[in-house]
């Protein structure tokens, strides 16, 4: 138990130390106002990240059971589906935080925090890598590889702090936000490399990379469109067009196969005791299935 838990504790300590030491460094280099803007942006994004972490964290019991039974193929299938769906959830979170960063800042804070909007947008990109890595972290724990979790945490810490010294002199406070993104991406890419070793298979690895590339490509297009609307249009028109990006994104995830009709069937099969929730779920699933049948009619149901 000690051999298993100690590396996981070390990974958690490393993560928390990185957050706290980062604020200490920023406090030494920047004034109180700038540090306050960064802290506001960081905490705003972190609130949503901690909430969405419940999705990949719920995978641990199932993955552990599959590992204990030695069902490697089923384990691979469950992991691949989980990576796809969690990646969609991570991209949806980043999309909302990035495209509606100004409205979120005014809602959570006040007009005084508007200088933090660019920081919120940069930090909104971090969940794409951090959240997408969580199913891999759950897998490594299920495979009794806590040392791998610790090494990935140390890598994130090193990449993030190394980027601090490289980016802060060039970009100021924005460099700290980009450093967070660099650390998350470095850890995620390393986790994918480790995954290819513990669950070998060229076809699976290629499929995972293709899924990640489709999700990232769709997100990049939506973020660019949202940013262009915010820069070029008045607030009312910009907000209206940015809201239209939501259904456009839903069409995109079905067209690119990031969400499949069989996912909707599984959602429809979940037992819900409370009637209003059940009716709401059935209505959403029914509408989504109709959209999927039009956008991606060739995909298997």
matplotlib code that plots the C-alpha trace (Angstrom):
import matplotlib.pyplot as plt

x = [0.0, 2.8, 4.6, 1.4, 0.3, 3.6, 4.2, 0.6, 1.1, 4.3, 2.5, -0.2, 2.4, 4.4, 1.2, 0.2, 3.8, 4.0, 0.8, 2.0, 5.6, 4.4, 2.4, 5.5, 7.6, 5.0, 4.6, 8.3, 8.4, 5.0, 3.0, -0.1, -2.6, -1.1, -0.7, -4.4, -5.5, -3.5, -4.9, -8.5, -8.0, -6.4, -9.0, -11.9, -10.7, -9.7, -13.3, -14.6, -11.6, -12.1, -15.8, -15.2, -12.5, -15.3, -15.8, -12.4, -12.1, -15.2, -13.3, -10.9, -13.2, -14.1, -10.5, -9.2, -11.8, -10.8, -7.1, -7.8, -9.7, -7.0, -9.4, -6.9, -8.9, -11.9, -9.7, -8.3, -11.8, -13.1, -10.1, -10.3, -14.0, -13.3, -10.5, -12.7, -15.6, -13.4, -11.6, -14.9, -15.8, -12.4, -12.8, -16.3, -15.1, -12.2, -14.5, -16.9, -14.2, -12.4, -15.2, -17.2, -14.2, -15.4, -19.0, -17.6, -15.2, -18.0, -20.3, -17.8, -15.9, -16.7, -15.6, -12.5, -11.2, -11.5, -7.7, -7.7, -9.8, -6.7, -5.3, -8.6, -8.5, -4.9, -5.6, -8.8, -6.6, -5.0, -8.0, -7.7, -4.5, -5.0, -8.5, -7.7, -4.8, -6.9, -8.2, -4.6, -3.8, -6.6, -5.3, -1.8, -3.2, -5.3, -2.2, -0.4, 2.0, 2.0, 5.6, 4.6, 2.0, 4.7, 7.2, 4.5, 3.8, 7.5, 7.8, 4.9, 6.5, 9.9, 8.3, 6.2, 8.9, 11.4, 8.9, 8.6, 12.2, 12.0, 8.6, 8.2, 11.0, 9.4, 5.6, 5.3, 2.3, 1.0, 4.1, 3.0, -0.3, 1.5, 3.9, 0.9, -0.2, 3.3, 3.5, 0.1, 0.9, 4.3, 2.8, -0.1, 2.2, 4.5, 1.4, 0.5, 4.0, 3.7, 0.3, 1.7, 4.1, 1.8, -1.0, 0.9, -0.9, -0.2, -3.9, -5.1, -2.4, -3.1, -6.8, -6.2, -4.0, -6.6, -9.3, -7.2, -6.3, -10.0, -11.0, -8.1, -8.9, -12.5, -11.8, -9.2, -11.7, -14.4, -12.0, -10.6, -14.2, -15.1, -12.1, -12.7, -16.2, -15.1, -12.4, -14.4, -18.0, -19.9, -20.7, -24.4, -23.7, -20.5, -22.4, -25.2, -22.7, -20.6, -23.8, -24.4, -21.0, -22.5, -24.8, -22.1, -19.8, -22.4, -22.8, -19.0, -18.6, -21.2, -19.8, -16.2, -17.3, -16.3, -19.7, -21.4, -25.0, -24.1, -23.0, -26.5, -28.0, -25.9, -27.0, -30.6, -30.1, -29.0, -31.6, -33.0, -35.6, -36.7, -39.2, -38.2, -34.6, -35.6, -37.9, -35.2, -32.6, -34.9, -35.7, -32.0, -31.0, -33.9, -32.9, -29.2, -30.0, -32.0, -29.0, -26.6, -28.8, -28.6, -25.0, -23.4, -26.0, -23.3, -22.1, -23.3, -26.1]
y = [0.0, 2.4, 1.6, 2.4, 5.5, 7.3, 8.1, 9.2, 11.5, 12.7, 13.5, 15.5, 17.3, 18.2, 19.5, 21.7, 22.9, 24.0, 26.1, 27.7, 28.3, 29.8, 32.4, 33.1, 33.7, 36.0, 37.9, 38.6, 39.8, 41.7, 44.1, 43.2, 44.2, 42.0, 39.1, 39.6, 39.4, 36.2, 34.6, 35.6, 34.0, 30.9, 30.3, 31.0, 28.3, 25.9, 25.9, 24.4, 22.0, 20.5, 19.9, 18.2, 16.0, 13.9, 12.4, 10.7, 10.0, 7.8, 5.4, 4.1, 1.4, 0.0, 0.1, -1.6, -4.4, -5.0, -5.1, -7.5, -9.8, -9.6, -8.4, -6.4, -6.0, -4.8, -2.5, -1.0, -0.5, 1.2, 3.4, 4.4, 5.3, 7.2, 9.2, 10.2, 11.3, 13.0, 14.8, 16.2, 17.3, 18.9, 20.8, 21.9, 23.3, 25.1, 26.4, 27.9, 29.4, 30.9, 32.2, 33.6, 34.7, 38.3, 37.5, 35.0, 37.5, 40.1, 37.4, 35.9, 39.2, 42.7, 45.2, 45.8, 42.4, 42.9, 43.1, 39.4, 38.4, 37.5, 35.5, 33.6, 32.8, 31.4, 29.4, 28.1, 26.1, 24.2, 21.8, 20.4, 18.7, 18.4, 16.9, 14.6, 13.2, 12.1, 8.8, 7.9, 8.7, 6.5, 3.7, 4.0, 3.8, 0.7, -0.9, -0.3, 2.2, 5.0, 5.8, 6.7, 9.2, 10.7, 11.0, 12.7, 15.2, 16.0, 16.4, 18.9, 20.8, 21.0, 22.0, 24.6, 26.2, 26.0, 27.9, 30.5, 31.6, 31.6, 33.3, 35.7, 38.1, 38.1, 38.1, 39.3, 37.9, 36.3, 34.2, 32.6, 31.5, 30.1, 28.3, 26.5, 25.4, 24.2, 22.1, 20.5, 19.7, 18.2, 15.9, 14.8, 14.0, 12.0, 10.1, 9.1, 7.8, 5.7, 4.5, 3.2, 1.1, -0.3, -1.0, -1.6, -1.6, 0.7, 0.7, 1.9, 4.5, 5.9, 6.0, 7.9, 10.4, 10.8, 11.4, 14.0, 15.7, 16.0, 17.4, 19.9, 21.0, 21.5, 23.4, 25.6, 26.6, 27.5, 29.5, 31.4, 32.2, 33.3, 35.5, 37.1, 38.0, 39.5, 41.6, 42.8, 43.2, 45.1, 43.3, 42.5, 41.2, 39.4, 37.6, 36.5, 35.0, 33.4, 31.7, 30.3, 28.6, 26.2, 24.4, 24.6, 22.8, 20.2, 19.5, 19.3, 16.6, 14.4, 15.0, 14.2, 11.1, 12.5, 11.5, 8.5, 7.4, 4.4, 6.9, 8.3, 4.8, 4.3, 7.6, 6.7, 3.4, 5.0, 4.5, 7.8, 7.7, 11.3, 11.9, 15.4, 14.4, 11.3, 13.3, 16.0, 13.3, 11.6, 14.8, 15.7, 12.3, 12.2, 15.6, 14.7, 11.4, 13.2, 15.6, 12.7, 10.8, 13.9, 14.9, 11.5, 9.1, 6.5, 5.9, 2.8, 3.2]
z = [0.0, 0.8, -2.4, -4.3, -2.5, -1.9, -5.6, -6.0, -3.0, -4.5, -7.8, -5.9, -3.9, -7.1, -8.7, -5.7, -5.3, -8.9, -8.4, -5.2, -6.3, -9.5, -7.6, -5.4, -8.5, -10.0, -6.8, -6.8, -10.4, -10.8, -8.9, -6.8, -9.5, -12.2, -9.7, -8.8, -12.5, -13.0, -9.8, -10.8, -14.2, -12.8, -10.1, -12.6, -15.0, -12.1, -10.8, -14.0, -14.4, -11.0, -11.8, -15.1, -13.5, -12.0, -15.5, -15.9, -12.2, -12.4, -14.8, -12.1, -10.7, -14.1, -15.4, -12.2, -12.6, -16.2, -15.3, -12.4, -14.8, -17.5, -20.2, -22.2, -25.3, -23.5, -21.4, -24.7, -26.0, -22.9, -22.7, -26.4, -26.0, -22.8, -24.4, -27.2, -25.0, -22.4, -25.2, -26.4, -22.9, -22.5, -25.8, -24.9, -21.6, -23.3, -26.0, -23.4, -21.3, -24.3, -26.4, -23.5, -21.4, -21.3, -20.2, -17.6, -16.2, -15.7, -14.2, -11.8, -11.1, -12.3, -14.9, -12.8, -13.9, -17.6, -18.0, -17.0, -20.0, -22.2, -19.3, -19.0, -22.7, -22.6, -19.5, -21.0, -23.4, -20.6, -19.9, -23.4, -22.4, -18.6, -18.8, -21.8, -19.8, -16.9, -18.4, -18.9, -15.3, -14.2, -16.4, -15.0, -11.5, -12.5, -14.0, -10.7, -12.3, -9.7, -10.5, -14.0, -12.6, -10.4, -13.3, -15.5, -12.7, -12.4, -16.1, -16.0, -13.2, -15.0, -18.3, -16.7, -14.6, -17.4, -19.6, -16.8, -17.2, -21.0, -21.4, -18.6, -19.8, -23.3, -22.6, -19.0, -17.1, -20.3, -20.3, -17.0, -18.6, -21.7, -19.3, -17.7, -21.2, -22.1, -18.9, -19.5, -23.2, -22.3, -19.7, -22.0, -24.9, -22.6, -21.3, -24.8, -25.4, -22.2, -23.2, -26.5, -24.5, -21.9, -24.4, -27.7, -31.0, -34.0, -35.1, -31.7, -31.3, -34.8, -34.0, -30.8, -32.5, -35.3, -32.7, -30.8, -34.1, -35.2, -31.8, -31.8, -35.3, -34.7, -31.5, -33.3, -35.9, -33.4, -31.2, -34.2, -35.2, -31.7, -31.4, -34.7, -33.8, -30.5, -32.2, -35.3, -34.1, -31.4, -28.3, -29.1, -32.6, -31.4, -28.6, -31.0, -33.5, -30.7, -29.4, -32.9, -32.7, -30.1, -32.5, -35.2, -32.8, -32.0, -35.8, -36.0, -33.3, -35.0, -38.5, -37.4, -35.4, -32.1, -30.7, -32.3, -32.3, -30.1, -27.4, -27.5, -27.1, -24.0, -22.6, -23.3, -21.4, -18.1, -15.5, -14.1, -11.4, -11.4, -14.1, -15.2, -15.6, -17.6, -19.9, -20.4, -21.2, -23.7, -25.4, -25.7, -26.9, -29.5, -30.9, -31.0, -32.7, -35.4, -36.0, -36.1, -38.7, -40.9, -40.4, -40.3, -41.8, -42.8, -39.2, -37.5, -35.0]

ax = plt.figure().add_subplot(projection="3d")
ax.plot(x, y, z, "-o")
ax.set_aspect("equal")
plt.show()
